[in-house]
Amino acid sequence: MASRKRGLKFCPETNDLLYPREDKERRVLEYYCKTCNYCVQADPSEWCVYVHATIVDEKDKITTLYDVTADPTLPRTRDVRCPKCNHNEAVFVSEPTEQGMTLYFHCVACREKWRDYV
């Protein structure tokens, strides 16, 4: 497999940066110089201009701020026990689901997260 040449491209006339744009009439990607209007068509191996990779960890499906327990605007309860440290105070948020309501708890002592279906 041929190696893909990624990186910045520069104008051979002015040494300025070449910027990507779409030629809408020909429907191709090209690089152009803003200074001298130099333009070159991109090779198909260069059609990917930007890559954004996201790694999702299955155990972190519940996305919350790390220090959510310090937020004074969130409701607290003393009616639950943390499954990890057995502490009796937790911050909670609710989310409606197809089955009813889901409560997400965050222990104020050890920051353990768990959920309960109501």
DSSP file with accessible surface (Angstrom, degrees, kcal/mol):
  #  RESIDUE AA STRUCTURE BP1 BP2  ACC     N-H-->O    O-->H-N    N-H-->O    O-->H-N    TCO  KAPPA ALPHA  PHI   PSI    X-CA   Y-CA   Z-CA
    1    1 A M              0   0  210      0, 0.0     2,-0.1     0, 0.0     0, 0.0   0.000 360.0 360.0 360.0 136.3    0.0    0.0    0.0
    2    2 A A        -     0   0   87      1,-0.1     2,-0.2     0, 0.0     0, 0.0  -0.427 360.0-111.3 -71.3 143.6    1.3    3.4   -0.9
    3    3 A S        -     0   0  113     -2,-0.1     2,-0.5     1,-0.1    -1,-0.1  -0.526  28.2-123.0 -77.1 141.8    2.0    5.7    2.0
    4    4 A R        -     0   0  135     -2,-0.2     2,-1.0     1,-0.0    42,-0.1  -0.725  15.7-140.3 -86.3 131.1   -0.3    8.7    2.4
    5    5 A K        +     0   0  159     -2,-0.5     2,-0.3     2,-0.0    -1,-0.0  -0.797  32.6 170.3 -95.0 101.7    1.5   12.0    2.4
    6    6 A R        +     0   0  142     -2,-1.0     2,-0.3     3,-0.0    43,-0.1  -0.805  24.3  73.6-108.8 156.7   -0.2   14.2    5.0
    7    7 A G  S    S-     0   0   58     -2,-0.3     2,-0.1     2,-0.0    -2,-0.0  -0.832  81.8 -29.3 136.2-174.4    0.8   17.5    6.3
    8    8 A L        -     0   0  130     -2,-0.3     2,-0.4     9,-0.0    11,-0.1  -0.440  51.8-150.0 -74.6 148.0    1.0   21.1    5.3
    9    9 A K        -     0   0   36      9,-0.4     9,-3.1    -2,-0.1     2,-0.3  -0.934   9.6-156.5-120.3 144.0    1.4   22.0    1.7
   10   10 A F  B     -A   17   0A 114     -2,-0.4     7,-0.2     7,-0.3    23,-0.1  -0.908  23.7-104.9-125.8 149.3    3.2   25.2    0.5
   11   11 A C     >  -     0   0    1      5,-3.2     4,-1.8    -2,-0.3    21,-0.0  -0.496  20.5-145.3 -68.8 131.1    3.0   27.3   -2.7
   12   12 A P  T  4 S+     0   0   85      0, 0.0    -1,-0.1     0, 0.0    -2,-0.0   0.708  97.8  45.6 -72.0 -16.2    6.1   26.7   -4.9
   13   13 A E  T  4 S+     0   0  136      3,-0.1    -2,-0.0     1,-0.0    -3,-0.0   0.877 131.5  12.8 -92.5 -43.0    6.0   30.4   -6.0
   14   14 A T  T  4 S-     0   0   47      2,-0.1     3,-0.1     3,-0.0    -1,-0.0   0.502  88.0-128.1-113.7  -8.9    5.5   32.3   -2.7
   15   15 A N     <  +     0   0  125     -4,-1.8     2,-0.2     1,-0.2     3,-0.1   0.673  62.6 140.3  63.3  18.6    6.2   29.6   -0.1
   16   16 A D        -     0   0   63      1,-0.1    -5,-3.2    -6,-0.0    -1,-0.2  -0.504  62.8 -84.3 -84.4 162.0    2.9   30.5    1.6
   17   17 A L  B     -A   10   0A  53     -7,-0.2    17,-0.6    -2,-0.2     2,-0.4  -0.381  38.6-133.4 -66.4 138.3    0.5   27.9    3.0
   18   18 A L  E     -B   33   0B  13     -9,-3.1    -9,-0.4    15,-0.1    15,-0.2  -0.802  19.6-149.9 -92.9 136.7   -1.9   26.2    0.5
   19   19 A Y  E     -B   32   0B  86     13,-2.8    13,-2.4    -2,-0.4     2,-0.2  -0.846  13.2-120.0-108.5 141.3   -5.5   25.9    1.7
   20   20 A P  E     +B   31   0B  58      0, 0.0     2,-0.3     0, 0.0    11,-0.2  -0.507  39.8 157.8 -79.5 147.0   -7.9   23.2    0.8
   21   21 A R  E     -B   30   0B 103      9,-2.2     9,-2.8    -2,-0.2     2,-0.5  -0.974  38.9-108.9-158.4 162.1  -11.2   24.0   -1.0
   22   22 A E  E     -B   29   0B  98     -2,-0.3     2,-1.0     7,-0.2     7,-0.2  -0.814  16.0-142.1 -98.2 130.4  -13.7   22.3   -3.2
   23   23 A D  E  >> -B   28   0B  31      5,-3.1     4,-1.9    -2,-0.5     5,-1.2  -0.817  20.1-165.6 -84.9 102.6  -14.0   23.1   -6.8
   24   24 A K  T  45S+     0   0  155     -2,-1.0    -1,-0.2     1,-0.2     5,-0.0   0.798  80.5  52.6 -68.2 -28.5  -17.8   22.8   -7.0
   25   25 A E  T  45S+     0   0  184      1,-0.2    -1,-0.2    -3,-0.1    -2,-0.1   0.933 122.6  28.3 -72.1 -45.9  -18.0   22.7  -10.8
   26   26 A R  T  45S-     0   0  131      2,-0.1    -2,-0.2     0, 0.0    -1,-0.2   0.568 101.8-133.1 -90.4 -11.3  -15.5   19.8  -11.2
   27   27 A R  T  <5 +     0   0  196     -4,-1.9     2,-0.3     1,-0.2    -3,-0.2   0.930  61.0 125.9  57.1  52.1  -16.3   18.3   -7.8
   28   28 A V  E   < -B   23   0B  27     -5,-1.2    -5,-3.1    -7,-0.0     2,-0.4  -0.935  62.9-112.8-134.0 158.3  -12.7   17.9   -6.8
   29   29 A L  E     +B   22   0B  31     -2,-0.3    13,-2.7    -7,-0.2     2,-0.3  -0.755  40.2 174.8 -89.7 135.7  -10.5   18.9   -3.8
   30   30 A E  E     -BC  21  41B  13     -9,-2.8    -9,-2.2    -2,-0.4     2,-0.4  -0.949  27.0-133.0-138.3 159.9   -7.8   21.4   -4.6
   31   31 A Y  E     -BC  20  40B  22      9,-2.9     9,-2.4    -2,-0.3     2,-0.3  -0.945  28.8-175.5-112.4 136.2   -5.2   23.4   -2.7
   32   32 A Y  E     -BC  19  39B  49    -13,-2.4   -13,-2.8    -2,-0.4     2,-0.5  -0.942  24.9-125.3-135.4 156.2   -4.8   27.1   -3.4
   33   33 A C  E  >  -B   18   0B   0      5,-2.6     4,-1.2    -2,-0.3   -15,-0.1  -0.845  10.1-153.8 -98.1 130.5   -2.6   30.0   -2.4
   34   34 A K  T  4 S+     0   0  124    -17,-0.6    -1,-0.1    -2,-0.5   -16,-0.1   0.679  92.1  50.4 -76.3 -15.7   -4.3   33.0   -1.1
   35   35 A T  T  4 S+     0   0   93      1,-0.1    -1,-0.1     3,-0.1    -2,-0.0   0.924 127.9  11.0 -89.0 -49.6   -1.4   35.3   -2.2
   36   36 A C  T  4 S-     0   0   43      2,-0.1    -2,-0.1     0, 0.0     3,-0.1   0.359  93.9-117.0-116.6   4.7   -0.8   34.4   -5.8
   37   37 A N     <  +     0   0  132     -4,-1.2     2,-0.1     1,-0.2    -3,-0.1   0.691  53.3 163.5  65.5  19.9   -3.8   32.2   -6.7
   38   38 A Y        -     0   0   65     -5,-0.0    -5,-2.6    -6,-0.0     2,-0.4  -0.471  15.5-173.1 -62.8 140.0   -1.6   29.2   -7.4
   39   39 A C  E     +C   32   0B  51     -7,-0.2     2,-0.3    -2,-0.1    -7,-0.2  -1.000  15.7 179.6-143.9 138.8   -3.9   26.1   -7.5
   40   40 A V  E     -C   31   0B  57     -9,-2.4    -9,-2.9    -2,-0.4     2,-0.2  -0.998  31.2-116.1-139.5 139.4   -3.2   22.4   -7.7
   41   41 A Q  E     -C   30   0B  99     -2,-0.3   -11,-0.3   -11,-0.2     2,-0.2  -0.548  35.9-116.0 -74.4 139.2   -5.7   19.5   -7.7
   42   42 A A        -     0   0    3    -13,-2.7   -13,-0.2    -2,-0.2    -1,-0.1  -0.485  24.5-116.1 -76.0 143.5   -5.4   17.1   -4.7
   43   43 A D    >   -     0   0   87     -2,-0.2     3,-2.7     1,-0.1     4,-0.2  -0.497  28.7-113.5 -71.5 145.9   -4.4   13.5   -5.2
   44   44 A P  G >  S+     0   0   81      0, 0.0     3,-1.3     0, 0.0     4,-0.2   0.817 117.9  61.8 -55.2 -27.5   -7.1   11.0   -4.2
   45   45 A S  G 3  S+     0   0   48      1,-0.2     3,-0.3     2,-0.1    -3,-0.0   0.664 103.3  51.8 -71.9 -11.5   -4.9    9.8   -1.4
   46   46 A E  G <  S+     0   0   36     -3,-2.7    -1,-0.2     1,-0.2    -4,-0.0   0.263  74.7 106.0-104.4   9.0   -5.0   13.4    0.1
   47   47 A W    <   +     0   0  144     -3,-1.3     2,-0.9    -4,-0.2    -1,-0.2   0.748  60.7  82.6 -65.3 -21.1   -8.8   13.7    0.0
   48   48 A C        +     0   0   54     -3,-0.3     3,-0.1    -4,-0.2    -1,-0.1  -0.750  53.6 169.2 -84.8 109.1   -9.0   13.2    3.8
   49   49 A V        +     0   0   83     -2,-0.9     2,-0.4     1,-0.3    -1,-0.2   0.804  63.9  20.0 -91.3 -31.7   -8.2   16.8    5.1
   50   50 A Y        -     0   0  176      2,-0.0     2,-0.4     0, 0.0    -1,-0.3  -0.999  59.7-165.1-145.0 137.3   -9.1   16.3    8.7
   51   51 A V        -     0   0   87     -2,-0.4     2,-0.5    -3,-0.1    -3,-0.0  -0.991   2.2-173.2-124.9 129.1   -9.4   13.2   11.0
   52   52 A H        -     0   0  130     -2,-0.4     2,-0.4     2,-0.0    -2,-0.0  -0.956  10.8-165.0-121.5 109.3  -11.1   13.4   14.4
   53   53 A A        -     0   0   88     -2,-0.5     2,-0.4     2,-0.0    -2,-0.0  -0.811   3.5-169.8 -98.5 133.2  -10.7   10.1   16.4
   54   54 A T        -     0   0   99     -2,-0.4     2,-0.5     2,-0.0    -2,-0.0  -0.988   8.2-155.9-123.1 129.6  -12.9    9.4   19.4
   55   55 A I        -     0   0  165     -2,-0.4     2,-0.5     2,-0.0    -2,-0.0  -0.922   9.7-162.8-105.9 124.5  -12.3    6.6   21.8
   56   56 A V        -     0   0   95     -2,-0.5     2,-0.5     3,-0.0     5,-0.1  -0.933   6.4-152.1-111.0 124.6  -15.4    5.4   23.7
   57   57 A D    >   -     0   0   78     -2,-0.5     3,-1.5     1,-0.1    -2,-0.0  -0.839  12.8-140.9 -94.7 125.5  -14.9    3.3   26.8
   58   58 A E  G >  S+     0   0  132     -2,-0.5     3,-0.9     1,-0.3    -1,-0.1   0.842 100.4  54.2 -57.1 -35.8  -17.9    1.1   27.4
   59   59 A K  G 3  S+     0   0  168      1,-0.3     3,-0.4     2,-0.1    -1,-0.3   0.695 102.8  59.7 -75.6 -13.4  -17.9    1.5   31.2
   60   60 A D  G <   +     0   0   79     -3,-1.5    -1,-0.3     1,-0.2    -2,-0.1  -0.076  61.3 123.1-103.9  33.3  -18.0    5.3   30.8
   61   61 A K    <   +     0   0  124     -3,-0.9     2,-0.9     1,-0.1    -1,-0.2   0.830  62.8  74.3 -61.1 -30.3  -21.3    5.4   28.9
   62   62 A I  S    S-     0   0   35     -3,-0.4     2,-0.7    51,-0.0    -1,-0.1  -0.769  77.8-161.1 -84.9 109.5  -22.5    7.8   31.6
   63   63 A T        +     0   0  130     -2,-0.9     2,-0.3     0, 0.0    -2,-0.1  -0.838  26.2 144.3 -99.3 116.8  -20.7   11.0   30.8
   64   64 A T        -     0   0   50     -2,-0.7     2,-0.1     0, 0.0    -2,-0.0  -0.939  54.1 -85.9-141.8 165.6  -20.5   13.5   33.7
   65   65 A L    >   -     0   0  134     -2,-0.3     3,-1.2     1,-0.1     4,-0.1  -0.447  36.5-126.6 -70.2 147.3  -18.1   16.0   35.1
   66   66 A Y  T 3  S+     0   0  179      1,-0.3     3,-0.4    -2,-0.1    -1,-0.1   0.918 107.7  43.6 -63.6 -40.8  -15.6   14.5   37.5
   67   67 A D  T >  S+     0   0   83      1,-0.2     3,-1.5     2,-0.1    -1,-0.3  -0.114  70.9 129.0-101.2  41.1  -16.4   16.9   40.3
   68   68 A V  G X   +     0   0   15     -3,-1.2     3,-1.4     1,-0.3    -1,-0.2   0.795  64.3  68.5 -65.3 -24.6  -20.1   16.8   40.0
   69   69 A T  G 3  S+     0   0   13     -3,-0.4    -1,-0.3     1,-0.3    -2,-0.1   0.729  94.9  55.9 -69.3 -18.1  -20.4   16.1   43.8
   70   70 A A  G <  S+     0   0   58     -3,-1.5    -1,-0.3    21,-0.0    -2,-0.2   0.506  78.2 110.3 -91.3  -2.4  -19.2   19.6   44.5
   71   71 A D    X   -     0   0   55     -3,-1.4     3,-1.1    -4,-0.3    -3,-0.0  -0.593  53.1-162.9 -76.5 113.2  -22.0   21.2   42.5
   72   72 A P  T 3  S+     0   0  115      0, 0.0    -1,-0.2     0, 0.0     4,-0.1   0.655  83.3  65.0 -73.6 -11.9  -24.3   22.9   45.0
   73   73 A T  T 3  S+     0   0  118      2,-0.1    -2,-0.1    -3,-0.0    -3,-0.0   0.646  84.4  88.1 -85.9 -13.0  -27.1   23.2   42.4
   74   74 A L  S <  S-     0   0   38     -3,-1.1    19,-0.1    -6,-0.2     2,-0.0  -0.603  85.9-106.6 -86.4 146.6  -27.6   19.4   42.1
   75   75 A P        -     0   0   62      0, 0.0    17,-2.1     0, 0.0     2,-0.3  -0.342  33.1-156.0 -71.2 150.4  -30.0   17.6   44.4
   76   76 A R  E     -D   91   0C 104     15,-0.2     2,-0.3    -4,-0.1    15,-0.2  -0.900   6.6-165.9-123.4 155.9  -28.6   15.4   47.2
   77   77 A T  E     -D   90   0C  23     13,-2.4    13,-2.2    -2,-0.3     3,-0.1  -0.983  23.1-167.2-140.8 151.2  -30.1   12.5   49.0
   78   78 A R  S    S+     0   0  151     -2,-0.3    11,-0.1    11,-0.2    -1,-0.1   0.111  75.8  89.7-115.5  15.7  -29.3   10.5   52.2
   79   79 A D  S    S+     0   0  148     11,-0.1     2,-0.3     2,-0.0    10,-0.1   0.297  78.6  65.4 -96.5   7.9  -31.7    7.7   51.3
   80   80 A V        -     0   0   30      8,-0.5     2,-0.4    -3,-0.1    -3,-0.0  -0.873  68.8-137.8-126.9 161.7  -29.2    5.6   49.3
   81   81 A R        -     0   0  145     -2,-0.3     7,-0.2     7,-0.1     6,-0.1  -0.978  26.2-117.3-120.2 132.6  -26.1    3.6   50.1
   82   82 A C     >  -     0   0    3      5,-2.4     4,-1.6    -2,-0.4    31,-0.0  -0.490  16.1-142.8 -65.3 130.6  -23.0    3.6   47.9
   83   83 A P  T  4 S+     0   0   89      0, 0.0    -1,-0.1     0, 0.0    31,-0.0   0.733  97.4  43.0 -70.4 -15.8  -22.3    0.1   46.5
   84   84 A K  T  4 S+     0   0  142      3,-0.1    -2,-0.0     1,-0.0    -3,-0.0   0.912 133.8   9.2 -94.1 -50.0  -18.6    0.7   46.8
   85   85 A C  T  4 S-     0   0   57      2,-0.1    -1,-0.0    27,-0.0    -3,-0.0   0.438  89.1-125.1-114.6  -3.7  -18.0    2.5   50.2
   86   86 A N     <  +     0   0  103     -4,-1.6     2,-0.1     1,-0.2    -6,-0.0   0.649  53.4 156.2  69.1  15.8  -21.4    2.2   51.8
   87   87 A H        -     0   0   65      1,-0.1    -5,-2.4    -6,-0.1    -1,-0.2  -0.444  40.2-141.0 -70.3 150.6  -21.6    6.0   52.4
   88   88 A N  S    S+     0   0   48     -7,-0.2    -8,-0.5    -2,-0.1     2,-0.4   0.234  71.6  79.6-105.2  17.9  -25.2    7.3   52.7
   89   89 A E        +     0   0   36    -10,-0.1    19,-1.7   -11,-0.1    20,-0.4  -0.983  50.9 162.0-127.3 133.6  -25.0   10.6   50.8
   90   90 A A  E     -DE  77 107C   0    -13,-2.2   -13,-2.4    -2,-0.4     2,-0.3  -0.994  34.4-130.1-146.4 149.3  -25.1   11.0   47.0
   91   91 A V  E     -DE  76 106C   0     15,-2.6    15,-2.5    -2,-0.3     2,-0.3  -0.758  35.9-167.9 -89.2 145.6  -25.7   13.6   44.4
   92   92 A F  E     - E   0 105C  49    -17,-2.1     2,-0.3    -2,-0.3    13,-0.2  -0.978  19.9-169.5-141.0 153.2  -28.2   12.5   41.7
   93   93 A V  E     - E   0 104C  45     11,-1.9    11,-3.2    -2,-0.3     2,-0.3  -0.957  19.0-139.2-131.1 153.2  -29.6   13.5   38.3
   94   94 A S  E     - E   0 103C  73     -2,-0.3     9,-0.2     9,-0.2     7,-0.0  -0.836  13.8-173.1-117.0 153.6  -32.6   12.1   36.5
   95   95 A E  E     - E   0 102C  94      7,-2.3     7,-2.8    -2,-0.3     2,-0.2  -0.972  24.9-125.4-144.0 127.3  -33.2   11.2   32.9
   96   96 A P  E     + E   0 101C 101      0, 0.0     2,-0.3     0, 0.0     5,-0.2  -0.501  35.0 178.0 -71.7 139.7  -36.4   10.1   31.3
   97   97 A T  E >   - E   0 100C  46      3,-3.3     3,-0.8    -2,-0.2    -2,-0.0  -0.807  46.0 -97.1-130.6 176.1  -36.2    6.7   29.4
   98   98 A E  T 3  S+     0   0  193     -2,-0.3     3,-0.1     1,-0.2    -1,-0.0   0.818 124.8  48.9 -65.1 -30.4  -38.7    4.5   27.6
   99   99 A Q  T 3  S-     0   0  156      1,-0.1     2,-0.4    -3,-0.0    -1,-0.2   0.553 127.8 -87.9 -85.9  -9.2  -39.1    2.4   30.7
  100  100 A G  E <  S-E   97   0C  34     -3,-0.8    -3,-3.3    -5,-0.0     2,-0.4  -0.957  78.5 -13.5 144.0-120.5  -39.7    5.3   33.0
  101  101 A M  E     -E   96   0C  73     17,-1.4    17,-3.4    -2,-0.4     2,-0.5  -0.956  49.2-155.4-124.8 139.2  -37.1    7.4   34.8
  102  102 A T  E     -EF  95 117C   2     -7,-2.8    -7,-2.3    -2,-0.4     2,-0.5  -0.951   7.7-155.8-113.9 131.2  -33.4    6.6   35.4
  103  103 A L  E     -EF  94 116C  33     13,-3.3    13,-2.5    -2,-0.5     2,-0.6  -0.919   2.4-156.4-105.6 129.6  -31.6    8.1   38.4
  104  104 A Y  E     -EF  93 115C  29    -11,-3.2   -11,-1.9    -2,-0.5     2,-0.3  -0.937  14.0-162.5-106.0 119.7  -27.8    8.5   38.2
  105  105 A F  E     -EF  92 114C  10      9,-3.1     9,-1.9    -2,-0.6     2,-0.4  -0.786  10.9-167.0-105.0 147.5  -26.1    8.7   41.6
  106  106 A H  E     -EF  91 113C   5    -15,-2.5   -15,-2.6    -2,-0.3     7,-0.2  -0.970  23.7-129.8-133.8 114.8  -22.6    9.9   42.5
  107  107 A C  E  >  -E   90   0C   0      5,-2.4     4,-1.3    -2,-0.4   -17,-0.2  -0.422   7.3-149.2 -65.3 131.9  -21.3    9.2   45.9
  108  108 A V  T  4 S+     0   0   36    -19,-1.7    -1,-0.1     2,-0.1   -18,-0.1   0.693  93.7  48.8 -76.7 -15.9  -19.9   12.3   47.6
  109  109 A A  T  4 S+     0   0   61    -20,-0.4    -1,-0.1     3,-0.1   -19,-0.1   0.929 132.1   7.2 -88.6 -50.0  -17.3   10.2   49.5
  110  110 A C  T  4 S-     0   0   42      2,-0.1    -2,-0.1   -23,-0.0    -1,-0.1   0.429  90.9-123.3-116.4  -1.8  -15.7    8.1   46.8
  111  111 A R     <  +     0   0   97     -4,-1.3    -3,-0.1     1,-0.2     2,-0.1   0.685  50.6 163.5  65.8  21.0  -17.2    9.5   43.6
  112  112 A E        -     0   0   65     -6,-0.1    -5,-2.4     1,-0.0     2,-0.4  -0.431  27.0-144.0 -65.5 142.9  -18.6    6.0   42.6
  113  113 A K  E     +F  106   0C  76     -7,-0.2     2,-0.3    -2,-0.1    -7,-0.2  -0.929  29.6 152.1-112.5 139.0  -21.3    6.2   39.9
  114  114 A W  E     -F  105   0C  48     -9,-1.9    -9,-3.1    -2,-0.4     2,-0.3  -0.962  27.3-135.6-154.1 166.8  -24.3    4.0   39.7
  115  115 A R  E     -F  104   0C 109     -2,-0.3     2,-0.4   -11,-0.2   -11,-0.2  -0.919   6.9-161.7-129.6 157.6  -27.9    4.1   38.4
  116  116 A D  E     -F  103   0C  81    -13,-2.5   -13,-3.3    -2,-0.3     2,-0.5  -0.999  16.6-136.5-137.3 136.3  -31.3    3.1   39.5
  117  117 A Y  E      F  102   0C 140     -2,-0.4   -15,-0.2   -15,-0.2    -2,-0.0  -0.836 360.0 360.0 -97.1 126.2  -34.4    2.7   37.4
  118  118 A V              0   0  111    -17,-3.4   -17,-1.4    -2,-0.5    -2,-0.0  -0.767 360.0 360.0-100.2 360.0  -37.6    4.1   38.9
